[in-house]
Amino acid sequence: MSQSPRHRRAGIHCRIQAAIAWVGVACVGPESAMAIPLPAMPEASVLGRTPESHADRRGSPSPAAVGADVGQRDAIGLVLMTAGLAAMALAASLAMGGGMRGGRRDGTRRGRPEGHRCIREQGDMNAEGLDRDDRDVTDETMPSEPCRAISVIVTPAPAAVPHRPQAPQAPQAPQAVETPRQPALEAIARTRSAYSHQAWGSFDRDAVPKLLFYGGNRFRQFTVDALDAADEWFVIGDIHGDFFALHTIISHVRAACPGFGIIFLGDLIDRGPHPIECLWYLLKLADDLPGRVLWLAGNHDVGVVYDEPAGMFRSTVQPAEFVSDLNVVDSFSPLRRGFGREYIELARGLPRAAVMPDGLLLTHGGFPHTDLQGELARLPRGNARGRWLESDEVLRDFTHLRITRYPTRRPNRLSISCSYGYRDFESFRRSLDGYGIRRLVTGHQHCAAGYDDHPEWAEHGVEALTLTGFGFADDHDRPESYGPGYRRELTVGRCRPDRIPEVVRIPVDEAELAAFHRVEIATMPRFAAVRQPAAVPSSDDRAVVGTA
């Protein structure tokens, strides 16, 4: 529906005034801007459109008026186009300078979500040629309102705040990085510090008598008082100079049962790199826990002898790294000889076997073999049998014999060490019936899994268990045996009344093991010129590897 000439001229005049106002603002600059009032549109007109009620009330214009109006519209349209282009350019420049008509200082439009910039799009015109953003509304359709007198205000930018330099802050001290504790490294350092003044010269003589059953008869029976000295008794197999394993096992046992007692099945020295530290550590433990540490002699422990004519130490077993260290010729040689002699005296007083009240026989290797059992059967009960148990031949079998899975093995006296089976053990039980022996726990054999529960024996109603304390691989001459080849679990036996000891598996802290290997193993001279590691034969968990 057409507008009347009066309303049309009023709208054109309003637009011209707005364009002039924008030109004036551009001329005077944003700092001297002033409010320029724009004339209000007639009350019935909303943004150049006339409601139908006005057309109905005044009627349609005449054809002559319409023709005259067309020419006038073309002339005015040119003016409007020029003014509109100027206004658009001015609005863009003002927007770049910090102001935007009908907007906030942050450049967002009223009624728009935060962060939504008001952007003009080319050709975004309504039917009357007006930019939609001139209506200052949101993108959503809003009801029409009459235009009111408004003011175009360009807000000057805020005065610059002078820069105030901040006071220099004191540099913060770097935070100390807490180093993870390495209990085994700390323990071996304390052990060396405590005994360094007497290294290769002597050891703690006061601690030796505190070992359980030390001296006197070497085949012993637990009394009730000896058994009650500890809340629980734990059994450790061969250590062979593995200080890391010995410390790890003792630490876990101590944490699980502070009132613990330890039964060590022998072979403290040889193979591993720290026999002296293991000896000091065990004697210190005996000094701290009198009557709660039992050290049963192993074949390596009692195999060290001194050859007087040759003036050097020898061993009845192999390997014998401990003897090699004693025989080193240097400025400490006199001290080494003194230390070696004292060690031989210490090992001579160690018991060879012990029997608990429930019939559990604890020994490093085994028991007197069948050829000696015949002699025992002919002896009367009492002191005669006691003297027989203390004889050199019987004591040697306790420390040197080796358990097998077979029913029986023929004794081979051409060798210092021979093997036996479960029927041989049954024969010994019957021969020594007065001691009530029922079960057997040994060391000596090196089990890949750290223990062997001998299922072949169990199938015939005989209970036996073999324990291995050290964790390094059997190829002990290679440094990798104490690192990548080290077992991921160590084992210890927990004694139970009237049953075979329970096998307790202790996980190895790999980070602690790596640190111990880096500090204590990789730097040792004995590993300095070691050839590249060879492939280790695979074996199942129950396979027995190597020798004693």
C-alpha positions in Angstrom: 0.0 0.0 0.0 1.5 3.4 -1.0 2.4 6.1 1.5 1.1 9.7 1.4 3.5 12.3 0.1 3.6 14.0 3.5 4.7 10.8 5.3 7.2 10.0 2.6 8.8 13.5 2.8 9.0 13.3 6.5 10.8 10.0 6.3 13.2 11.3 3.7 13.9 14.4 5.8 14.6 12.2 8.8 17.1 10.2 6.9 18.9 13.3 5.4 19.2 14.7 8.9 20.7 11.5 10.2 23.2 11.4 7.4 24.2 15.1 8.0 24.5 14.3 11.7 27.0 11.5 10.9 28.9 13.7 8.5 29.1 16.4 11.3 30.4 13.9 13.8 33.1 12.8 11.3 34.1 16.4 10.8 34.4 17.5 14.4 36.1 14.2 15.5 35.3 11.8 18.3 36.8 13.9 21.1 34.4 16.9 20.3 31.4 15.0 19.5 28.0 16.4 20.5 24.5 15.1 20.6 22.5 16.0 17.5 18.8 15.5 17.9 16.9 13.9 15.1 13.3 14.8 14.4 10.8 12.2 15.4 8.8 10.4 12.8 5.1 11.0 12.7 3.3 9.0 15.3 1.7 6.6 12.9 4.9 5.8 11.0 7.3 3.0 12.1 10.6 2.9 10.2 9.0 4.5 7.0 6.0 2.1 7.0 2.4 3.3 7.4 -0.2 1.2 9.1 -3.2 0.1 7.2 -5.4 2.1 9.4 -3.9 5.3 8.0 -4.5 4.3 4.4 -8.0 3.4 5.2 -8.6 6.7 6.9 -7.1 9.0 4.2 -7.8 6.9 1.1 -5.5 6.1 -1.8 -3.5 8.9 -3.5 -4.4 10.2 -7.0 -2.6 9.1 -10.2 -1.1 12.5 -10.7 0.3 12.5 -7.2 1.7 9.1 -7.8 3.5 10.2 -11.0 4.9 13.4 -9.4 6.0 11.3 -6.5 8.0 8.9 -8.8 10.3 11.7 -10.1 10.8 13.1 -6.7 11.7 9.7 -5.4 14.4 9.2 -8.1 16.0 12.6 -7.2 15.8 11.9 -3.5 17.0 8.3 -4.0 20.3 9.6 -5.4 20.8 11.8 -2.4 19.9 9.0 -0.1 22.4 6.7 -1.9 25.2 9.2 -1.5 24.3 9.9 2.1 24.0 6.2 2.9 27.4 5.4 1.5 28.9 8.2 3.5 27.1 7.0 6.6 28.3 3.4 6.1 31.9 4.5 5.6 31.7 6.7 8.7 30.1 3.9 10.8 32.9 1.5 9.8 35.6 4.1 10.7 34.0 4.8 14.0 33.7 1.1 14.7 37.4 0.7 14.1 38.1 3.7 16.3 36.3 2.2 19.4 32.7 3.3 19.0 29.8 1.6 17.4 26.3 3.0 17.1 23.8 1.5 19.4 26.5 -0.8 20.8 28.6 -1.3 23.9 32.2 -0.3 24.4 33.2 -3.9 23.9 31.7 -3.9 20.4 28.7 -6.2 21.2 25.1 -5.2 20.4 22.4 -4.7 22.9 20.2 -7.7 23.1 22.8 -10.0 21.6 24.7 -12.8 23.4 28.1 -11.9 24.8 30.8 -12.3 22.2 28.3 -12.0 19.3 29.6 -9.1 17.1 27.2 -7.1 15.1 28.3 -7.5 11.5 26.7 -5.8 8.5 26.2 -8.0 5.4 26.1 -6.6 2.0 22.6 -6.7 0.4 21.0 -7.3 3.8 18.2 -4.8 3.1 14.6 -4.8 3.7 11.9 -3.9 1.2 12.2 -0.2 2.0 16.0 -0.2 1.4 16.9 0.0 5.1 19.6 -2.0 6.8 18.1 -4.3 9.3 20.7 -3.3 11.9 19.3 0.3 11.7 16.4 -1.0 13.7 18.7 -2.0 16.6 17.0 -5.2 17.3 18.2 -8.8 17.8 18.2 -11.4 15.1 14.8 -12.6 16.3 11.7 -10.8 15.0 10.5 -8.2 17.5 7.3 -6.3 17.6 7.3 -2.8 16.0 7.7 0.2 18.2 7.4 3.9 17.3 10.8 5.6 16.8 11.7 8.0 19.6 14.1 10.9 19.6 17.6 9.4 20.2 21.1 10.8 20.5 24.1 9.5 18.6 27.0 9.6 21.2 30.5 8.6 20.5 32.1 7.8 23.8 35.8 8.9 23.9 38.3 6.2 24.8 39.3 6.2 28.5 42.4 8.1 29.5 45.5 5.9 29.5 46.6 4.8 32.9 50.2 5.5 33.6 52.3 2.4 33.8 53.5 1.7 37.3 56.4 -0.7 37.4 55.9 -3.5 39.9 58.4 -4.1 42.6 60.8 -6.9 41.7 59.8 -10.1 43.4 62.4 -12.1 45.2 63.3 -15.3 43.3 61.7 -18.4 44.8 64.0 -21.0 46.0 63.6 -24.2 43.9 61.7 -26.9 45.7 63.7 -29.8 46.8 62.8 -33.0 44.9 62.3 -35.8 47.4 64.6 -38.7 46.5 62.9 -42.1 46.9 64.3 -44.1 49.8 66.5 -47.0 48.9 66.3 -49.2 52.0 68.8 -51.8 50.7 71.4 -49.2 49.8 70.9 -47.5 53.1 71.2 -50.7 55.0 74.4 -51.8 53.3 75.9 -48.4 53.9 75.1 -48.6 57.6 76.5 -52.1 57.8 79.8 -51.1 56.3 79.9 -48.0 58.4 79.4 -50.0 61.6 82.1 -52.6 60.7 84.5 -50.6 58.5 87.0 -50.2 61.4 87.3 -53.9 61.8 86.9 -55.1 58.1 89.1 -58.1 57.4 90.2 -58.0 60.9 87.4 -59.2 63.2 83.6 -59.3 63.6 81.3 -58.9 66.5 82.3 -61.7 68.8 79.6 -60.7 71.3 76.9 -61.4 68.8 78.0 -65.0 68.0 76.9 -66.6 71.2 73.4 -65.0 70.8 72.8 -67.2 67.8 70.3 -69.9 68.7 71.9 -73.3 69.4 75.4 -72.0 68.7 78.2 -74.2 70.1 77.7 -77.6 71.8 75.8 -80.4 70.1 75.2 -79.7 66.4 72.0 -81.8 66.1 69.5 -79.9 68.2 65.9 -80.2 69.2 63.7 -77.1 69.9 62.6 -76.8 73.4 59.3 -75.2 74.3 61.2 -72.1 75.7 63.3 -71.8 72.5 60.1 -72.1 70.3 58.3 -69.5 72.4 61.1 -67.0 72.1 59.4 -65.8 68.8 55.8 -65.2 67.9 56.4 -66.8 64.5 59.3 -68.5 62.9 60.3 -67.9 59.3 62.7 -70.0 57.2 65.2 -68.5 54.7 67.0 -70.6 52.1 70.5 -70.1 50.6 71.6 -66.4 50.4 75.0 -66.8 48.8 76.1 -63.2 49.3 72.9 -61.6 48.0 72.6 -58.7 50.4 69.6 -57.2 48.5 67.6 -60.5 49.0 68.6 -60.9 52.7 67.6 -57.3 53.6 64.4 -57.4 51.5 63.2 -60.7 53.2 64.1 -59.5 56.7 62.4 -56.2 56.2 59.1 -57.8 55.0 59.1 -60.3 57.8 59.8 -57.6 60.4 56.9 -55.6 59.0 54.5 -58.6 59.0 55.5 -59.9 62.5 57.7 -57.7 64.7 58.1 -60.6 67.1 59.6 -62.9 64.4 62.3 -65.5 64.6 64.6 -66.5 61.7 65.9 -70.0 60.7 68.6 -69.6 58.1 69.3 -72.8 56.2 72.9 -72.0 55.5 75.3 -71.0 52.6 75.7 -67.4 53.4 78.9 -67.0 51.4 80.2 -67.5 47.8 78.6 -66.8 44.4 77.0 -63.4 45.3 79.0 -60.2 45.6 78.4 -59.2 49.3 79.3 -62.2 51.5 81.0 -60.0 54.2 78.1 -57.6 54.3 75.7 -60.5 54.7 77.7 -61.9 57.5 77.8 -58.6 59.4 74.1 -58.0 58.8 73.1 -61.5 60.1 75.3 -61.1 63.2 73.8 -57.7 63.9 70.4 -59.2 63.6 71.4 -61.9 66.1 72.7 -59.2 68.5 69.4 -57.3 68.2 67.3 -60.5 68.6 69.1 -62.8 70.9 67.8 -66.4 70.8 65.6 -65.6 67.7 68.2 -66.2 64.9 69.1 -69.8 64.1 71.9 -70.2 61.5 72.2 -73.8 60.3 75.5 -74.5 58.6 75.6 -75.0 54.8 78.3 -76.9 52.8 79.8 -73.6 51.7 79.8 -72.2 55.2 81.8 -75.1 56.6 83.8 -75.7 53.4 86.4 -73.0 54.2 89.7 -74.4 55.5 93.2 -72.9 56.0 96.2 -74.7 54.5 99.0 -74.0 57.0 101.9 -75.4 54.9 100.7 -73.3 51.9 99.7 -70.3 53.9 96.4 -69.9 52.1 92.8 -70.7 52.3 91.0 -73.4 50.4 87.5 -74.7 50.0 86.1 -78.1 49.8 83.3 -76.9 47.4 83.1 -74.9 44.2 82.6 -72.1 43.4 84.6 -70.5 46.2 84.8 -66.7 45.6 85.0 -66.1 49.4 88.3 -68.0 49.6 89.6 -66.2 46.6 89.0 -62.9 48.3 90.8 -64.1 51.5 93.8 -65.1 49.4 94.3 -61.7 47.7 97.9 -60.5 48.3 98.0 -56.8 49.2 98.7 -54.6 52.1 95.6 -56.0 53.9 96.7 -59.7 53.6 97.5 -60.1 57.3 94.1 -58.7 58.1 92.4 -61.1 55.6 94.2 -64.1 57.1 93.0 -63.1 60.6 89.5 -62.6 59.4 89.4 -65.9 57.6 90.6 -67.8 60.7 87.9 -66.3 62.8 85.3 -67.1 60.2 86.4 -70.8 60.2 86.0 -70.8 64.0 82.6 -69.3 63.8 81.4 -71.8 61.2 82.7 -74.7 63.3 80.2 -73.9 66.1 77.1 -73.7 63.9 74.4 -76.4 64.3 73.8 -78.7 61.4 70.1 -79.7 61.9 67.2 -78.9 64.2 63.9 -80.6 64.9 60.8 -78.8 66.0 58.4 -80.3 68.5 55.9 -81.1 65.7 58.5 -83.3 63.9 59.7 -80.7 61.3 63.4 -81.5 60.5 65.3 -78.4 59.3 68.7 -78.8 57.6 70.7 -77.4 54.7 71.1 -80.7 52.7 69.5 -83.8 54.1 70.1 -86.5 56.7 72.3 -89.5 57.2 72.0 -91.8 54.1 70.9 -95.4 54.2 74.4 -96.9 54.6 74.8 -95.0 57.9 71.3 -95.8 59.0 72.2 -99.5 59.3 74.8 -98.5 62.0 72.2 -96.4 63.8 69.7 -99.3 64.0 72.3 -101.4 65.9 72.9 -98.7 68.5 70.9 -98.6 71.8 68.7 -95.6 72.4 70.2 -92.8 74.5 73.7 -91.4 74.6 75.0 -93.7 72.0 72.7 -92.4 69.4 73.4 -88.9 70.4 77.2 -89.4 69.9 76.4 -91.0 66.5 74.5 -87.9 65.4 77.5 -85.8 66.3 80.0 -87.9 64.2 81.7 -86.3 61.2 80.1 -88.6 58.7 76.6 -87.9 59.9 77.2 -84.1 60.1 78.6 -84.1 56.6 75.4 -85.7 55.2 73.3 -83.1 57.0 75.1 -80.3 55.0 76.1 -82.0 51.7 73.3 -84.4 50.7 70.9 -83.3 47.9 67.2 -84.0 47.6 65.7 -85.5 44.4 62.3 -86.5 43.1 63.2 -90.2 42.9 62.0 -92.8 45.4 65.6 -93.8 46.4 69.2 -93.1 45.5 72.2 -95.3 46.2 74.8 -93.6 48.4 78.0 -92.6 46.5 80.8 -92.2 48.9 83.3 -91.5 46.2 81.8 -88.0 46.2 81.4 -85.7 49.2 77.9 -85.0 48.1 75.3 -87.6 47.0 71.5 -87.5 46.6 68.5 -89.3 48.2 64.8 -89.9 47.6 61.6 -90.0 49.6 62.0 -93.7 50.6 65.4 -92.9 52.0 63.8 -90.3 54.2 61.1 -92.7 55.3 63.9 -95.1 56.3 65.7 -92.4 58.4 62.4 -91.6 60.2 62.0 -95.2 61.2 65.6 -95.5 62.3 65.4 -92.4 64.5 61.9 -93.0 65.8 62.6 -91.5 69.2 62.7 -87.9 67.7 59.3 -88.0 66.0 60.6 -86.7 62.6 57.7 -86.3 60.1 58.5 -83.6 57.6 61.6 -82.1 55.9 62.7 -78.6 54.9 66.0 -78.1 53.1 68.1 -75.6 51.2 71.1 -76.5 49.0 69.2 -77.0 45.8 68.7 -73.8 43.7 65.1 -73.6 42.6 64.2 -71.4 39.7 60.9 -70.3 41.4 62.5 -69.9 44.8 61.0 -73.1 46.2 60.1 -76.7 45.4 57.3 -78.4 47.2 58.2 -81.8 45.7 54.9 -83.2 44.5 56.4 -86.6 43.8 57.0 -86.9 47.6 53.5 -85.6 48.4 51.9 -88.3 46.1 53.4 -90.9 48.5 52.4 -89.1 51.7 55.8 -87.6 52.4 55.9 -83.8 53.0 59.1 -81.9 51.9 60.0 -78.4 50.9 63.1 -76.8 49.5 63.7 -73.0 49.8 66.1 -70.7 47.9 66.7 -67.2 49.4 68.8 -65.4 46.8 67.3 -63.8 43.8 70.0 -63.5 41.2 70.1 -65.8 38.2 72.2 -69.0 38.5 74.8 -67.5 36.1 76.2 -65.4 38.9 79.3 -64.2 37.1 77.3 -61.8 35.0 76.1 -58.4 36.2 72.8 -59.0 34.3 72.0 -61.8 36.7 71.6 -59.2 39.4 69.4 -56.9 37.3 67.3 -58.1 34.3 67.9 -61.7 35.3 66.9 -61.2 38.9 63.7 -63.0 40.2 60.7 -60.7 40.5 59.6 -62.5 43.7 61.6 -63.7 46.7 60.4 -66.5 48.9 60.4 -67.3 52.6 58.8 -70.1 54.6 56.3 -69.4 57.5 56.2 -72.2 60.0 52.9 -73.7 60.9 52.2 -76.3 63.6 51.9 -79.9 62.3 52.2 -78.8 58.7 54.9 -78.0 56.2 55.8 -74.3 56.2 53.7 -72.0 54.1 55.6 -70.4 51.2 55.4 -66.6 51.3 56.2 -64.7 48.1 57.7 -61.2 48.5 57.5 -59.0 45.4 60.8 -57.2 44.4 60.7 -53.5 44.1 62.2 -53.1 40.7 63.1 -49.4 41.1 65.0 -50.2 44.3 66.6 -53.2 42.6 67.7 -51.0 39.7 69.3 -48.5 42.0 71.0 -51.2 44.0 72.3 -52.7 40.8 73.6 -49.4 39.5 75.5 -48.5 42.7 76.6 -51.9 44.1 76.8 -54.3 41.1 77.6 -52.5 37.9 80.6 -50.7 39.5 82.3 -53.9 41.0 85.7 -54.8 39.5 84.7 -58.4 39.2 82.1 -57.4 36.5 84.3 -54.9 34.7 85.4 -57.2 31.9 82.5 -59.6 31.7 81.7 -60.9 28.2 78.2 -60.4 26.7 75.5 -62.4 28.3 74.7 -65.7 26.7 71.2 -67.2 26.5 70.0 -68.8 29.7 68.2 -72.2 29.2 64.5 -71.9 29.9 63.0 -74.1 32.6 59.7 -74.5 34.3 59.0 -73.1 37.7 60.0 -76.3 39.5 63.2 -76.9 37.6 66.3 -77.2 39.7 69.1 -75.3 38.1 72.8 -75.3 38.8 74.6 -76.8 41.8 75.2 -75.8 45.3 
